[in-house]
Amino acid sequence: MSEVESMVLKQRKTRPCRRPVPVPVSGVILGLGVMLGLFWSATAVAAESLSLEEVLGELETRSESWAITELQVEQSRASRRVALGALLPQLSATGTVTRQGGGEVQVGGQTVRPQWEWGTNLSASLTVFNAPQFLDYRAADAQLEATRARSSWQRTLLRLEVEEAFYTLAAAQRDVAIAESAVELRRAYQERSQALVEAGLAVAVDVSRARQQVLQAEQTLLEAEQNLGNAADGLAYLLGREPDGALRVDVDAEAIAHEEVVVGAGEASAKVEASRGDFVSRRAAIEAAELGRSALWWGLVPSVRLTGGAQLSQATLFNPNGFNWTVGLGLSWLLYDGGARYARIDQSNARIAEEELSLQRDLRLANAEVRRARRDLSTAGAAIAVALEQVEVARETYEYTAARFESGLATSLEVTDASQQLLSAELQLNQARLQARLSEVRYRYLEARPE
């Protein structure tokens, strides 16, 4: 034992025992808050715990956002049926019954106008040539493809958001467990400090510092429980549940530490897949806009329409058989509309050019996001390894410092500092694992590989 250590031990043994320093009122209130929170947790209904597969399955069955994406596709499909209807034959039928106030009118024994008139009419029409209508149908078909791809990408983003919320909740649960363990550890240290004071091996200020450590750990626990409730509510909202803070997930928070991180051939090869839903949707939307522009140009040529009809009524002087039919061929040509068509063409050209430029810009941004996600993922394993080593060092330091304190060779300030470093290292490790999992999930979804 060194000379300095001998002097410290002698000073501790000869130091008179003093009464513990009174605990501040704020500390008492904080301790009561923690006790009430623990009591409420013990008496509340057991929280429901879900696996990742259960969470993703519930997303598809309960989430309003998921159902909205399906309704968007149905609306686009209906729009295409409307455009198709304009190309198919149009049939209509009418029937009338009329009573003439002047009574029946006859000329030469032939009824010119009966008192009661009735008639039925059946008419049909078919567009023989109307290029804009055909192009409108093709544009509606392209728009349907765009909606399908966009809805598929929206569902992919919903899964991404739910997975991120799932692992965030798992990390919050782990933070609470770490904080609870710290509270138990520091309470044990407080009891040991009290015992050392009663034995004359420590001073009252050591008990006060130990109590301060307990209060700090309890404050950390309160914050962790607050974050846990917020994370549970966030996941419940995404799943279409009423947020109540009781939702829990079933996952091993430490599993990511033992998983191999695979990122491929390198950052330079990171690139957005051509089949990613959002860009498939954008290209299909541009194609639909181009077809709409072509329809405007074809509107400059005439359209041809075939019509036909059949009429059945009572026999009259002008219709002795009571039946008549008609067939006609119509030509329609808008020669001048004040330049509105040319203005719409110019507007369409500008809109298409804007969409193409936006697509190039967003594709470049998406590639940068994929490269960033791959870079984050490639460093995740190293970050976890460093955090694990920090926890091991902090734990060894705390155990060594606590042992020295009991031997009278270390002060309570050293124990307090070592205890705080251990708690911070454990929380930092949990956050490193969370960031690694979130990086893996985000990279997988950005590369359009959700499974």
C-alpha positions in Angstrom: 0.0 0.0 0.0 1.4 3.4 -1.0 2.0 6.2 1.5 -0.9 8.2 0.1 -3.3 5.3 0.4 -2.2 4.7 4.0 -2.8 8.3 4.9 -6.3 8.2 3.3 -7.2 5.0 5.1 -6.0 6.4 8.5 -7.9 9.6 8.0 -11.1 7.7 7.2 -10.8 5.5 10.4 -10.0 8.4 12.7 -12.7 10.7 11.1 -15.6 11.1 13.5 -19.1 9.8 12.4 -21.6 12.5 11.6 -25.3 12.4 11.0 -26.4 12.0 7.4 -27.0 15.2 5.5 -30.8 15.8 5.2 -32.2 15.0 1.8 -33.6 18.0 -0.1 -37.4 18.3 -0.4 -37.1 18.2 -4.2 -35.4 14.8 -3.9 -38.2 13.5 -1.6 -40.8 14.6 -4.2 -38.8 13.0 -7.0 -38.5 9.8 -5.1 -42.3 9.7 -4.3 -42.9 10.3 -8.0 -40.8 7.3 -8.9 -42.6 5.2 -6.3 -46.0 6.2 -7.6 -45.0 5.5 -11.2 -43.7 2.0 -10.2 -47.0 1.4 -8.2 -49.1 2.4 -11.2 -47.0 0.2 -13.5 -47.5 -2.8 -11.2 -51.3 -2.3 -10.9 -51.9 -1.4 -14.6 -53.1 -3.9 -17.2 -50.2 -5.9 -18.6 -48.8 -4.4 -21.8 -49.3 -6.2 -25.1 -46.1 -7.4 -26.7 -45.9 -7.8 -30.5 -43.3 -9.2 -32.7 -42.1 -7.5 -35.9 -44.2 -9.9 -38.1 -47.3 -9.2 -36.0 -46.7 -5.5 -36.3 -46.3 -5.5 -40.1 -49.4 -7.8 -40.4 -51.5 -5.4 -38.2 -50.3 -2.5 -40.4 -52.0 -4.0 -43.4 -55.2 -4.8 -41.7 -55.8 -1.9 -39.4 -53.9 1.2 -40.7 -56.0 3.9 -42.4 -53.0 5.0 -44.4 -52.6 1.5 -45.8 -56.3 1.4 -46.8 -56.0 4.9 -48.4 -53.3 3.6 -50.8 -55.6 0.9 -52.0 -58.5 3.4 -52.4 -56.2 5.6 -54.5 -55.6 2.7 -56.9 -59.4 2.0 -57.1 -60.1 5.6 -58.0 -57.5 5.5 -60.8 -58.9 2.3 -62.1 -62.4 3.8 -62.2 -61.0 6.8 -64.1 -59.6 4.4 -66.7 -63.1 2.8 -67.1 -64.6 6.3 -67.7 -62.1 6.9 -70.5 -62.8 3.5 -72.0 -66.5 4.2 -71.9 -66.1 7.1 -74.3 -64.8 4.6 -76.9 -67.6 2.1 -76.7 -71.0 2.3 -78.2 -73.5 4.5 -76.4 -77.1 3.2 -76.0 -80.1 5.1 -74.7 -83.9 4.5 -74.6 -86.8 6.8 -73.9 -90.5 6.4 -73.5 -93.3 9.1 -73.4 -97.0 9.3 -72.9 -98.8 12.6 -73.7 -102.5 13.6 -73.5 -103.6 16.3 -75.9 -105.9 18.9 -74.4 -107.8 19.6 -77.7 -108.8 16.0 -78.1 -108.3 13.9 -81.2 -107.9 15.5 -84.6 -108.9 13.7 -87.8 -108.6 14.7 -91.5 -110.4 12.6 -94.1 -111.1 9.8 -91.7 -107.4 9.6 -90.8 -106.1 10.5 -87.3 -103.7 13.3 -87.5 -103.3 13.8 -83.8 -104.6 11.3 -81.3 -105.9 12.4 -77.9 -103.3 10.1 -76.2 -99.8 9.9 -77.7 -97.2 7.3 -76.7 -93.9 6.4 -78.1 -90.6 4.7 -77.4 -87.2 5.5 -78.8 -84.0 3.6 -78.9 -80.8 5.3 -80.1 -77.2 4.2 -80.4 -74.0 6.0 -81.3 -70.4 5.0 -81.9 -67.3 7.1 -82.3 -65.7 6.0 -85.6 -62.7 8.2 -85.3 -61.7 10.5 -82.4 -58.0 10.3 -81.7 -58.1 12.5 -78.5 -60.5 10.1 -76.8 -58.3 7.1 -77.6 -55.2 8.9 -76.4 -57.1 10.0 -73.2 -57.7 6.3 -72.6 -54.1 5.5 -73.0 -53.2 8.3 -70.7 -55.6 7.0 -68.1 -54.0 3.6 -68.4 -50.6 5.1 -67.8 -51.9 7.1 -64.9 -53.3 3.9 -63.4 -49.8 2.4 -63.6 -48.4 5.5 -62.0 -50.9 5.3 -59.1 -50.2 1.6 -58.6 -46.5 2.3 -58.4 -46.9 5.3 -56.1 -49.3 3.4 -53.8 -46.8 0.5 -53.7 -44.0 2.9 -52.7 -46.2 4.6 -50.1 -46.9 1.1 -48.6 -43.1 0.5 -48.6 -42.6 3.8 -46.7 -45.3 2.8 -44.3 -43.5 -0.5 -43.6 -40.2 1.5 -43.2 -41.8 3.9 -40.8 -43.4 1.1 -38.8 -40.1 -0.9 -38.6 -38.3 2.2 -37.4 -40.9 2.9 -34.8 -40.7 -0.8 -33.8 -37.0 -0.7 -33.1 -37.3 2.7 -31.5 -39.7 1.3 -29.0 -37.5 -1.7 -28.5 -34.6 0.7 -27.7 -36.8 2.7 -25.4 -37.7 -0.5 -23.5 -34.0 -1.3 -23.2 -33.3 2.2 -21.9 -35.9 1.7 -19.2 -34.3 -1.6 -18.2 -30.8 0.0 -18.0 -32.2 2.9 -15.9 -33.9 0.5 -13.5 -30.7 -1.5 -13.2 -28.8 1.7 -12.4 -31.4 2.6 -9.7 -31.0 -0.8 -8.1 -27.2 -0.6 -8.3 -27.0 2.9 -6.8 -29.5 2.0 -4.0 -27.3 -0.9 -3.1 -24.3 1.4 -3.0 -26.3 3.8 -0.8 -27.0 1.1 1.6 -23.4 0.0 1.6 -22.3 3.6 2.2 -24.7 3.8 5.2 -23.2 0.6 6.6 -19.7 2.0 6.2 -20.7 5.2 8.0 -22.2 3.3 10.9 -19.0 1.2 11.1 -16.9 4.3 11.1 -15.3 3.6 7.8 -16.9 6.5 5.9 -18.3 9.9 6.5 -21.9 11.2 6.2 -21.2 13.1 3.1 -20.6 9.7 1.3 -24.2 8.7 2.1 -25.4 12.1 0.8 -23.5 11.6 -2.4 -24.8 8.1 -2.8 -28.4 9.4 -2.3 -27.7 12.0 -5.0 -26.6 9.2 -7.3 -29.9 7.4 -6.6 -31.9 10.5 -7.4 -30.0 11.1 -10.7 -30.7 7.5 -11.7 -34.4 7.9 -10.8 -34.5 11.0 -12.9 -32.9 9.1 -15.8 -35.6 6.4 -15.3 -38.4 8.9 -15.4 -37.1 10.3 -18.7 -36.7 6.8 -20.1 -40.2 5.9 -19.1 -41.5 9.1 -20.8 -39.6 8.2 -24.0 -41.0 4.7 -23.8 -44.6 6.0 -23.6 -44.0 8.4 -26.5 -42.5 5.5 -28.6 -45.4 3.2 -27.8 -47.9 5.9 -28.8 -46.0 6.6 -32.1 -46.2 2.9 -33.1 -49.8 2.6 -32.0 -50.7 5.6 -34.2 -49.1 4.0 -37.2 -51.0 0.8 -36.6 -54.4 2.5 -36.3 -54.6 1.9 -32.6 -55.7 4.3 -29.9 -52.4 5.5 -28.3 -52.4 4.5 -24.6 -48.7 4.1 -23.9 -49.1 0.4 -23.2 -47.9 -1.2 -26.4 -44.7 -3.2 -26.2 -42.6 -5.1 -28.7 -40.9 -8.5 -28.4 -37.3 -8.3 -29.7 -33.8 -8.9 -28.4 -32.3 -5.5 -28.3 -28.8 -7.0 -28.2 -29.2 -9.2 -31.3 -27.9 -6.5 -33.6 -24.5 -6.7 -31.9 -24.0 -10.3 -33.1 -25.3 -9.8 -36.7 -23.0 -9.4 -39.6 -23.4 -6.1 -41.4 -23.3 -6.7 -45.2 -23.2 -3.6 -47.5 -22.1 -5.0 -50.8 -19.2 -4.0 -53.0 -18.7 -0.4 -51.7 -20.3 3.0 -51.5 -19.6 3.9 -55.2 -21.9 1.1 -56.4 -24.9 2.3 -54.3 -27.6 3.4 -56.7 -31.4 3.5 -56.7 -33.0 0.5 -58.4 -34.9 1.3 -61.6 -37.9 -0.7 -60.2 -38.2 1.5 -57.1 -41.9 2.4 -56.9 -41.7 6.2 -56.5 -39.6 6.6 -59.7 -41.7 4.1 -61.6 -44.7 6.2 -60.7 -42.9 9.4 -61.8 -42.0 8.0 -65.2 -45.5 6.6 -65.8 -47.0 10.0 -64.8 -44.7 11.7 -67.4 -45.8 9.2 -70.0 -49.5 10.0 -69.2 -48.8 13.8 -69.6 -47.1 13.2 -72.9 -50.2 11.2 -74.1 -52.4 14.1 -73.0 -50.3 16.5 -75.0 -50.6 14.3 -78.1 -54.4 14.3 -77.5 -54.3 18.1 -77.7 -52.5 18.0 -81.1 -54.9 15.4 -82.5 -57.8 17.6 -81.4 -56.9 19.7 -84.5 -58.4 17.1 -86.8 -62.1 16.3 -87.3 -63.9 13.4 -85.5 -66.4 11.1 -87.1 -69.4 9.7 -85.3 -72.0 7.1 -86.4 -75.5 7.4 -85.0 -78.7 5.3 -85.3 -82.1 5.1 -83.8 -85.5 3.3 -83.8 -88.9 4.7 -82.8 -92.1 2.8 -82.1 -95.5 4.6 -81.5 -99.2 4.3 -82.4 -100.0 4.6 -86.2 -100.8 8.1 -87.4 -101.3 9.8 -90.8 -97.6 10.6 -91.0 -96.4 7.3 -89.6 -98.9 4.6 -90.8 -96.8 1.7 -89.5 -96.0 3.2 -86.1 -92.3 2.4 -86.6 -89.4 4.3 -87.9 -85.6 4.1 -87.9 -82.7 6.4 -88.7 -79.0 6.1 -89.5 -76.6 9.0 -89.7 -72.9 9.8 -90.0 -71.7 13.0 -88.4 -68.5 15.0 -88.8 -67.3 17.4 -86.1 -64.4 19.8 -86.6 -63.5 22.6 -84.2 -61.8 25.1 -86.5 -61.1 27.9 -84.1 -61.3 28.2 -80.3 -59.5 31.5 -79.7 -56.1 29.8 -79.4 -57.1 27.9 -76.3 -55.8 24.6 -77.6 -52.3 26.0 -78.4 -52.2 27.6 -75.0 -53.0 24.2 -73.4 -50.3 22.6 -75.5 -47.7 25.1 -74.3 -48.9 24.6 -70.8 -48.5 20.8 -71.2 -45.0 21.2 -72.7 -43.8 23.3 -69.7 -45.3 20.9 -67.2 -43.7 17.9 -68.8 -40.3 19.6 -69.0 -40.7 20.5 -65.3 -41.5 16.9 -64.3 -38.5 15.6 -66.3 -36.1 18.0 -64.6 -37.6 17.3 -61.2 -37.2 13.5 -61.8 -33.5 14.0 -62.7 -33.0 16.1 -59.5 -34.8 13.7 -57.2 -33.1 10.7 -58.7 -29.7 12.3 -58.0 -30.9 13.0 -54.4 -32.1 9.5 -54.0 -28.8 8.1 -55.1 -27.1 10.3 -52.5 -29.5 9.1 -49.8 -28.7 5.4 -50.7 -24.9 6.1 -50.5 -25.4 7.9 -47.2 -27.4 5.0 -45.8 -24.8 2.5 -47.0 -22.1 4.6 -45.4 -24.0 4.7 -42.1 -24.6 1.0 -42.2 -20.9 0.2 -43.0 -19.8 2.0 -39.8 -22.6 0.7 -37.6 -20.7 -2.5 -36.7 -17.6 -0.6 -35.7 -19.7 1.8 -33.6 -21.2 -1.1 -31.7 -17.8 -2.6 -31.1 -16.5 0.6 -29.6 -19.6 1.1 -27.5 -19.3 -2.5 -26.1 -15.7 -1.9 -25.2 -16.6 1.4 -23.5 -19.2 -0.5 -21.4 -16.7 -3.1 -20.4 -14.1 -0.5 -19.4 -16.7 1.5 -17.5 -18.0 -1.5 -15.6 -14.5 -2.6 -14.6 -13.7 0.9 -13.5 -16.8 1.1 -11.4 -16.2 -2.2 -9.8 -12.6 -1.4 -9.1 -13.5 2.1 -7.7 -16.3 0.7 -5.5 -13.9 -1.9 -4.1 -11.3 0.8 -3.4 -14.0 2.9 -1.7 -14.9 0.1 0.6 -11.2 -0.3 1.4 -10.9 3.4 2.1 -8.7 4.0 -0.9 -11.1 6.0 -3.0 -13.5 8.9 -2.4 -17.3 8.8 -3.0 -16.7 11.4 -5.8 -14.7 8.8 -7.7 -17.4 6.2 -7.2 -20.1 8.7 -8.3 -18.1 9.6 -11.5 -17.5 5.9 -12.3 -21.2 5.1 -11.8 -22.3 7.9 -14.1 -19.8 6.8 -16.7 -21.1 3.2 -16.6 -24.7 4.4 -17.0 -23.8 6.7 -19.9 -21.8 3.9 -21.6 -24.7 1.4 -21.3 -27.2 4.0 -22.7 -24.8 4.9 -25.5 -24.4 1.2 -26.4 -28.2 0.9 -26.6 -28.4 3.9 -28.9 -25.5 2.6 -31.1 -27.5 -0.7 -31.5 -30.6 1.3 -32.4 -28.8 3.4 -34.9 -27.3 0.3 -36.5 -30.7 -1.3 -36.8 -32.3 1.9 -38.2 -29.5 2.2 -40.7 -29.9 -1.4 -41.9 -33.7 -0.9 -42.2 -33.4 2.4 -44.1 -30.8 1.1 -46.5 -32.8 -2.0 -47.2 -35.9 0.0 -48.1 -34.1 2.7 -50.0 -32.7 0.0 -52.3 -36.3 -1.3 -52.8 -35.6 -4.5 -50.9 -38.0 -4.4 -48.0 -37.9 -8.1 -47.4 
